[in-house]
Amino acid sequence: MKRVVIDASVVLKWYLADEKYGQRALNLLERYLSNQLDIFAPSLLEYEVINGLIIAQKRGRIKEKMILEAIEGFVNLEINLRNLHFLYPKVLHYSKIYRLSAYDASYLALADEEGISLITADQGFYSTVKKELKRVKWLGNV
C-alpha cells in the first residue's frame, strides 16, 4: 500500500467545497477509505484543520454547525497522526534551511523520517522546497 504525508492544506479541501483542486484532495481521501493509500501527518494536523475551519467560518465559507460535523468526521478517519518529540532536530533543520514555520517543517520532517512523499496544496510552501526536495508533491500534479 502506498504511504504519504499530507498537510492541512489538503485536508481542508475535503470540507470546503469552494477550494481549487478539491476533487484531487477527495480522490486521496477515497483512496485512503478504500485501503489503497495510507495517510500520515504530524499530530498538529488536528489543530491546523480546526483552525482552518474556524477561519473559513469567519469568512462565510462554511456554516458554524458544519465545523463540528467536519471535525467529528475528520477525527473518525483515524489518520496516522505522529507525535514529533523525536523529530525536533529535523524540524529545526528544515525551518532554518527553508525559512519555514515549525508547522510546515514538521510535515517535511515526518515525510523524511518515514521515507515517503508529502502532498501539499500550499503553493508558497511547495515553491520554496520543490527544487531541492523531490519528495514534496503539489496536489495539482497528483
C-alpha positions, 0 to 999 in steps of 0.5 A: 500500500502506498504511504504519504504525508499530507498537510492541512492544506489538503485536508481542508479541501475535503470540507470546503467545497469552494477550494481549487483542486478539491476533487484531487484532495477527495480522490486521496481521501477515497483512496485512503477509505478504500485501503489503497493509500495510507495517510500520515501527518504530524499530530498538529494536523488536528489543530491546523484543520480546526483552525482552518475551519474556524477561519473559513467560518469567519469568512462565510465559507462554511456554516458554524454547525458544519465545523463540528460535523467536519471535525467529528468526521475528520477525527473518525478517519483515524489518520496516522497522526505522529507525535514529533518529540523525536523529530525536533532536530529535523524540524529545526533543520528544515525551518532554518534551511527553508525559512519555514514555520515549525508547522510546515517543517514538521510535515517535511520532517515526518515525510523524511523520517518515514521515507515517503512523499508529502502532498501539499496544496500550499503553493508558497510552501511547495515553491520554496522546497520543490527544487531541492526536495523531490519528495514534496508533491503539489496536489495539482500534479497528483 
